[in-house]
Amino acid sequence: MNFDISGAGIYFKIPTGIPILGDFMITETLVVSWIVMALITGLCIWLTRDLKVENISRRQAVAELLVEQATNLVRNNTGGTKFDKLIPFVAALFTTSVVSNLISLTGLRSPTADLSTEAAWAVVVFIMITANKIKAGGILGYLKGFTTPIPVMTPFNVLSELATPISMACRHFGNILSGVVINGLIYAALALASSALLGWLPGALGDVLGSIPILSVGIPAIASVYFDWFSGFMQAFIFSMLTIMYIANAAEG
């Protein structure tokens, strides 16, 4: 059984005509990311149909519960309503991360197993952190912060600032990719074990049964409980929590 961990596949390329930019590649990550966005958009539209003030439906109750949980997540970690503007962003970030992580259960490659996905999220968060720091202390105050406690620390403070988005992206990416690789190795190993155990049967029976990865059915689900479900939710939660804390700390100066 072949097991490929070379990365997301490239479906086709669109020439840009600009040598510096090269070709625009339509990759598996890009396609599945759009599928994730379509799923989330469809779910939001379905949950928010026919909203009422009284005699609400179960669907609306679920929608209100999700909004309440997102609100509590932000408010409980920022100490009030000052950062309510972050609620839609954090909710979208968490939902996209969870769906992207769990979509691998359908056989599709998770977009979060590609570093470019987390890197894009981390860059957005880094811009928001920087904007809040500048808003809190001004441009001069932001630049002066790199010289504290003493000017000689400036290079280290700059590296520390740049390490924030890098660490956020790599932590999420590393955990999701490791789960994809480990699950893939388990499937491949069980397929080989099936061939070795059943292939010794004589004649056509051994040829047929040896080609069927019987042991791959059911057993990998145990590993999937951790690598797909638990780890998927945890990484989405951690990324969202770090986003809230970094932005809140930046705004408070």
N, C-alpha and C positions, 0 to 999 in steps of 0.2 A: 504494500500500500504506500503510495507516494504522499509525503507530507511536506507542504510548501509553506515556509514562513518568510518568504521574501518581501511580503508587504502587499498593499492593495493593488489589485489589477488595474491596468489602463485599458479602457474600452476603445477610445479613439482620441486622436489629437486634432485640434483646430489651429491652423497656422495663424499667427497674429501679424506676420509681416514685419515685426520689430525684432531685430537680432538680439537685443538685450533681454527682452522678455521671453523669447523663444516661443514654443508652441503652448497653447492652452489645452491641458490634458483633462479629459473627462474620465475620472478614476472611479473605482468602486466606492471609495470613501465619499466622493462628491454625490454620487447617485443615491447611496444609502442615507446620506445626510438629508437629502431632499425628501426621501421617503419618511424619515423621522419627522421632519417639519410638517409634512402633509398629514401624518397620523396625529400629531399634537394639535394642529389646526382643526382637523375634523373633530377631534374629541372635544375641544373647546367650544366649537360651534354647537355640537350636540348637547353638551352639558348646559349651555346658556340659552337654549331655546325656550320660549314661552315662560319667561321669569315672572313670578307673581309675588305679591306681598303676603297674601294669606293662602292657606290650603296649598302649600307648595308640594311639588312632586318629589319623588325620591331622587330623581336626577338633579333637581335643583338643590336638594339637601346635600348631595355629594359635592356639588360645585361650591356651595357655601362652606362646607367642611374643609375643602382644599384651600380656599381663600383664607379661612380662619387659621389653618395650620401655617401657611406661608406668612401671614401677618404676625403670628406668635413667634415664629422662628426669628424674624427680624427684630421685633420689639423686645423679646426676652434677651437678646444678645447685644442690644444697643441701649437698653435702659429707658425706653420711652417711645414716643411717636415722632421724634425728630427725624428719623431716617425712614419714614414710611415710603418715601419716594423710591427706595430700593426694593420694595416688595415685589413689584412686577418683574424687575430684572432678575432678582434672586429666584423667584418662582419659575421664570422661563429657563434660567440656567440649570436649576435642579431638575426640572422636568426633562429638558433636552438631554442632560447627562444620563438620567435614569433610563429613558427610552433607548438612547444610543447604546448604553451598556447591555441592556436586556434583549435588544433586537438580534443579538448573536444566537439566541435560543431558537430563532426561526431558520437558522442556517446562513443568514446574511453576515457579512463581516462588519463588526462593530466600528462605527466611525471613530470612536474614542481609542481604538487600537492603532490609530494613526496620529503621530505626534503633532501634525499640522492642525488637527482639530483643537486639541487642548492649548496649543500655542496661540491660536487665534482668540480663544476665550481669555487666556492669561493676558494677552496684549490689551484687550478691551478693559479688563479689570485694572491693569496697570495704568492705563490712561485715566480711568476714573479715580484711582488712588492719587495720581499726580495732580489731577485737576482739583481735587478736594484739598490737597496740601497747599497748592497755590492759592486757592480761595480762602483758606484759613489764615495763612501767614504772608500772602503776597509773593511775587516772584523773588524778590530779594530775600525774604524770610526763608523761602524754599531752598534757594541756593546757599544761604548762610548755614542751613541745617547740615549741609555736607561737611562743614568745617568744625563741627562740634564733636567731642569736647575741646579738641585742639586741631589747628589747621593741618597738621601732619597726618591726621586720620582721613583726610578728604578722599584719597584713592580707595581706601577700604570702605568708606561710607557709600561711594558710588557703586562699588562692586556689590555691596549689601543691597542697595536699591535695585540693581539689575537682577540680583539673584531671586527677588520675590516672584516675578512672573515665571522665571525658569524653573524654580522649585515647584511651583503650583502645577505647571504643565507636566513636568517630568514625573511627579508623584502620581498623578492621575493616569497618565499614559503608561507608566511602568507597571502599575497594578493591573490595569485592564489587559495590556498586551501579554503579561505573564500568564494571566488566566486563559487567554486564547491559546497560547502556546502549550501550556500544560494540558488543557483539555484536548487539544489536537494530538499531542503525544500519547495521551491515554487511549484515544480512539485508535490511533495507528498501532499501538502496542497490543491492544485487545484484538484488532483485526489479524495481526501476525500470530497471536496466540491461538485464535480460532483456526487459522490455516494449519498451524503446527499440530494441534490436538485432533482435528478432524480429517486432516489431509492424509493421515496414515491408513484410513479405511481403504479397503481394496476396491479397485475398479472405478467405475463412473461415480459411485456413491461418494468416494473420497474426494474426487475432483469437484463434484457439485457442492458438497458440504464444506469443503476446504476453501471454496471461493466466497462463501457467505460469512460475513463477520458477525456471527451469532453472539459472541461475547460482548460485542459493542452495544448490544441492546440492553438498556436498563442500568447497567453498572456505571457508565459515565454520569448518569443523573445524580449520583451521590456527590461527585466532585462539582457538578454544576450548581448544586445548592449553595456552595461557598463561592466559587469563582464567578458565577453569573449573578445569582440573586443577592447574597450577602455583600460580597465585595462591590458589586455594581451599585447597590444602594449606599454603601458606606463611602465610596469614593465620590459619589455625587453630593452626599451630605458634607463631607470634609471640604470639598472644593467650594461649596456654597457658604459654609461657615467661615472659611478663610477669607472669602470675598467680603462678607459682612464685617468681619473684625478689622481687616486691613483698611477698608473704606471708612469705617466709623472712627478708627484711630487717626486716620489722616485728616478727617474733618475736624476732629477735636484738637488737632495740632500737637 
